[in-house]
């Protein structure tokens, strides 16, 4: 996980069966709930999810990053 900027987070994910599909589903559900999130899922040599928010929601992204880091441990 890398905080690229206050308003952008990059998450490198495991390339395992179903991870891309689950990630896309979770991103779609979150975007439906909180429309200010923008998710970009790149599938290539690596599986990368980029999350972007307007600068005024940088605190929400920081909280999301903290929860994701805690869950990854």
C-alpha positions in Angstrom: 0.0 0.0 0.0 1.3 3.4 -0.9 -0.1 6.9 -0.3 0.8 8.5 -3.6 -0.7 11.8 -2.5 -3.1 13.0 0.2 -6.0 12.3 -2.2 -4.6 9.1 -3.8 -3.9 5.6 -2.5 -2.3 2.7 -4.5 -2.9 -0.8 -3.3 -1.0 -3.8 -4.8 -3.0 -6.9 -4.5 -2.2 -10.6 -4.6 -2.8 -12.2 -8.0 -4.9 -15.1 -6.8 -8.1 -16.6 -8.1 -11.0 -14.3 -7.5 -9.1 -11.4 -6.1 -9.7 -9.1 -9.1 -13.4 -9.9 -9.2 -13.9 -9.4 -5.5 -12.0 -6.2 -5.6 -14.1 -4.9 -8.5 -17.3 -5.8 -6.6 -16.2 -4.1 -3.4 -15.1 -1.0 -5.4 -18.5 -0.8 -7.2 -20.4 -1.2 -3.9 -18.3 1.5 -2.2 -18.6 3.9 -5.1 -22.4 3.4 -5.0 -22.4 4.3 -1.3 -19.8 7.1 -1.4 -19.8 8.6 -4.9 -16.8 10.8 -4.3 -14.5 7.8 -4.5 -12.9 7.0 -7.8 -11.5 3.5 -8.2 -9.2 2.3 -11.0 -8.4 -1.4 -11.1 -5.4 -2.3 -13.3 -4.8 -5.9 -14.2 -1.5 -6.6 -16.0 1.9 -7.7 -14.7 0.5 -6.7 -11.2 -3.0 -6.3 -9.8 -3.3 -2.7 -8.6 -6.2 -0.7 -7.2 -5.9 3.0 -7.2 -8.3 5.0 -5.0 -8.7 8.7 -5.6 -10.9 11.3 -3.7 -11.4 15.0 -4.0 -8.9 16.8 -1.7 -11.7 17.8 0.7 -12.2 14.0 1.4 -8.6 13.2 2.1 -9.4 12.4 5.7 -11.8 9.7 4.6 -9.1 8.2 2.4 -6.6 8.3 5.3 -9.1 6.4 7.5 -9.7 3.9 4.7 -5.9 3.4 4.3 -5.5 2.9 8.1 -8.2 0.3 8.1 -6.7 -1.5 5.1 -3.2 -1.5 6.7 -4.6 -2.9 10.0 -6.4 -5.7 8.1 -3.3 -6.5 6.1 -1.3 -7.2 9.3 
